[in-house]
């Protein structure tokens, strides 16, 4: 996805937006201890170094082999994804461009073989809510 370059960027460059991954434990989560354990494991230095296969959220973990740090790429804006996603007009334009190249989504969604998720909310028993 391309967005306009910010201040201090190379003239005429196209910035690339990454999608930062975030995590949280909801205040009413039924298994808070398990959620804390999972996030502790996921964010541990060992897991971030050996298991995630991408740039780490930790500053004490090096970039993936053969890559520069995420902020070291001149045209990368890892913080721009949120701004892009909040610009509905730009997002619709991007979705239309993707649709132009690959066409409409067709077929059964493997995570929703009965087709209950769709565009309309459904209750947990699968009926339209």
N, C-alpha and C positions, 0 to 999 in steps of 0.2 A: 504494500500500500504506500502511496506517495503522498506527502503533504508538503506544504511550502516550508522552505528553510527559515529558521529563526535568526535572530540577530547574531552576528558574528560568524555565520555559516559562509561557505564559499559562494560566490556569486553564481547564480544559475543552477545550483545543485538541487537535487530532489532528496529531501530527507526521507528516511525509512522509519516507520514506527514499529516498535516491537510491542508485544503484548505481555506486560508484566503479570505474573501470577501472584495472587494474593490469597491469604488464608485467614480464617477467623473461627472462633468458637462462639456459637450463638448463646446468649445468656440463658435460654431455656433448653439447651441441649440435654438430651436424656443421659448421655454418657460423657460428661465433661472430662473425667479422668482419662478415658480412652482417647478423646480428641486431643488433650494436652500431650499425651504420650506420643501420638502420631505426629503432631506438629513438632515436638521436640526431636523425634527421629528424623523427620523430613528436613529440618533446618540444621541438623547436626553437621559439623565440619566433615566428618567421614562420608555421610550420605551426599552432601553437596559436592564433594570431590570425586566420588566414584559412581554414583547411581543416577543422577538426574540427566546427564548427557547434554547439558546446555549451560548457559552462564548462570552463576550462582548469585543468590541474593546477598551472600556474605562477602565482605570486603577482604577477608583473609583467605579466600579460595581463588586460585588462579583461573583464568579463562580456559575454555576447552582447548585441548591440544591443537596447535596450528592456528589459533584465533587470537585476536587482540582483545583487550578488555572492551566491554560493550560501549563504554563512553569514549574509547579511543578511535572509533570509526568517525570520520569527519561528517558523514551524512546520516548518522544514527541519532534518533531522538527517542530514547526509551521511555520518556515521560509523556510523549505526544499521543499515545494511544487513547488515553482518557479523553483528551480534547477532541480527537477525531471521532470517538464513539458518541460524544455529546453533541456533535454537529450533525443533526438529522439530515440536512440537505446534502452534505458531503457524503454521509453514509449511504443515503439512497442512491446517489450518483455512482458510488463505488459498487454497490450491489447490482445496479443496472449494467455496469461495465462487465462485471463477472458473468452476469446472465447472458450478455451479448456473446461472450467468448465460449461459455460452456452450455448455455441453454437452461431451460427450466429443469428443476430437480424432478426426477421421475423414479418410480419404483417404490418398493417397500422400504421404510426406514428400519434397519436391523434392530435398533433399540426400541422400536415401537411397531412390531409386526401386525398388531390389530388396528393400527391407525387411530388410536384414541388421543394421542397428544395433540397433533394438528395445530390449527390456529385458534381453536376455541377451548377454553378451560373445561376440564372434566373433573368430576369428583373421584375419590379414590376407588370407587366401585366401577368406574369407567363410563358413567352417564354424564351427559352434558350438564354443567353446573350453572 
